[in-house]
Amino acid sequence: MPLEELSRRTDVSTSTLSRLENAQGSANTLTIRALVDFYKLEGTELGKRLLRWAKDGRKQGWWQQYPDAAIENTSLYVAYESQAAVAKLFVIPFLPVLLQTAEYSQALAKAWHPQYSDEEVERLVEFRRRRQQILDATEDRPALDLRVIMHETCLLQIVDSPQVMHSQLQKLLDVMDDTNKKVTLQVLPLSSRPHTASRCVWSHFEYEDELDGDITLIETHVGFITPLEGSEEVRRSAEQFEELSKLAMPEAESADLIRTTMKERYS
């Protein structure tokens, strides 16, 4: 149906319909309700979801209160992360933000952003710490189901000092033992065969609502994150995560390796 005709029959301007068609800006609930009524979606699951999305789209994400320097060009990533039910991460050679200690995070911030003032570094560390709250259940949402495969180099790459590393590895063990969290952690050993999906840091997010399609994001050294939304690419990414999981050490063996590394390298 031409936009002009849809505009006439719904009383929604053609400019607004054009912006929606081209995914520019956000829609208000009145506009969405007009379209829901026109397409006879009132009371259906799809209609309810469209209205919910419209309302959610008007809310400011908690991360938007932070200055640009603090979020490291990760606003898109955090938006996907904050809504996910399951997060599957592959990391190398540094541990993921959601599992970092404050000292480990601070050391990385100073190394990666030498131009930052002490105040900016602290804001960045605070921002990362705020992201970790997603691992705990609240009245509004269950705890994020976090599944991490980390290359063994994450245990060997020294960040700041042996003392910082010792505390960081202890935190990994503590999180793995915390029954209030849903965290699975596996180590991909140095002895594992090469796999194409182990060449970079990437994340695969899954959502409760089937209409919120899964998405895979790839992080580069400059912080730019590329979303893969094509069904075939995302499906393949999910398969590759399972392939990596089979190559990685089971949880219990991974925990043993972490303990051994702490004792032999960072005591």
C-alpha positions, -999 to +999 in steps of 0.1 A: +000+000+000+014+034-009+024+056+020+000+083+009-030+059+011-019+045+044-015+081+057-050+090+046-065+059+063-046+061+096-042+099+100-004+094+104+016+118+083+036+104+053+068+119+068+063+098+100+055+067+080+085+072+058+108+075+089+094+043+103+098+026+070+135+036+069+141+029+106+149+066+113+141+078+148+116+062+172+078+060+170+054+072+197+027+049+210-001+069+194+014+062+159+019+026+166-016+022+180-030+037+149-012+012+128-021-017+151-058-007+148-055-004+110-039-038+106-064-053+131-037-064+155-054-051+186-053-078+213-029-100+194+006-109+207+022-090+178+001-060+185+010-060+222+047-064+214+046-035+190+031-013+216+056-024+242+085-018+219+071+017+212+070+025+249+104+010+256+119+030+227+110+062+244+128+053+276+164+064+280+189+036+286+208+038+319+241+040+300+230+073+283+237+092+314+274+086+310+296+109+289+310+096+256+345+090+271+331+067+297+312+043+274+341+038+249+318+038+219+299+008+232+264+023+236+250+000+208+266-030+224+253-022+259+218-017+244+218-052+230+235-066+262+209-050+286+180-067+269+195-101+263+184-133+280+215-152+270+249-138+262+275-161+246+310-145+245+343-155+231+372-135+244+410-132+237+434-121+253+415-101+279+387-111+302+352-097+295+339-065+312+312-085+330+338-105+349+365-079+355+376-067+389+378-029+394+416-031+395+418-051+363+394-028+346+412+003+357+446-010+345+431-018+310+414+017+309+447+034+316+466+013+291+440+017+263+432+054+270+464+071+281+448+105+273+421+100+299+423+119+332+420+101+365+384+112+367+376+099+332+392+066+340+371+063+372+339+070+353+348+043+328+355+018+356+322+028+372+304+023+339+319-012+335+309-020+371+274-009+364+272-032+335+280-062+358+247-057+376+230-076+348+244-108+363+221-104+393+184-110+392+160-081+400+123-077+403+122-066+367+143-092+351+161-125+357+199-127+358+216-128+325+225-163+314+262-156+306+283-182+288+319-173+283+346-192+264+380-175+270+412-184+253+439-196+277+459-165+269+434-145+291+449-163+321+485-156+309+483-120+297+494-100+327+473-069+333+491-044+357+507-069+382+506-105+395+486-092+425+459-078+402+459-110+382+456-132+413+425-112+425+410-113+390+413-151+387+399-155+421+369-135+410+364-159+381+363-188+406+339-169+429+315-161+401+316-197+389+307-209+424+279-183+429+246-201+427+227-169+425+243-161+391+239-180+358+275-179+346+292-207+326+330-203+320+352-225+299+388-222+289+399-228+253+434-243+259+465-234+240+466-271+229+432-269+211+432-270+173+427-237+155+391-226+149+380-198+126+358-184+153+387-179+177+403-152+157+386-122+174+364-111+203+327-116+196+294-118+213+261-136+204+230-124+222+197-143+224+164-129+235+132-142+253+109-128+226+112-147+194+104-115+175+136-100+189+160-118+166+193-130+179+223-109+170+261-113+168+285-085+174+322-083+166+345-060+184+376-045+168+407-029+183+393+006+177+361-002+196+338-003+166+313-031+168+297-046+137+262-062+142+255-093+122+217-096+118+214-118+087+197-150+098+223-172+082+252-153+097+237-154+132+227-190+129+263-199+119+277-179+148+255-198+172+268-231+157+304-219+160+300-211+196+289-247+203+319-259+183+342-238+204+325-251+235+333-287+225+369-278+220+371-259+253+377-275+287+347-285+307+338-261+336+354-282+363+386-286+344+386-249+335+383-240+372+412-264+380+433-246+354+425-212+368+435-224+403+467-239+390+476-207+371+469-186+402+493-208+422+521-211+397+521-177+382+505-152+405+511-163+441 
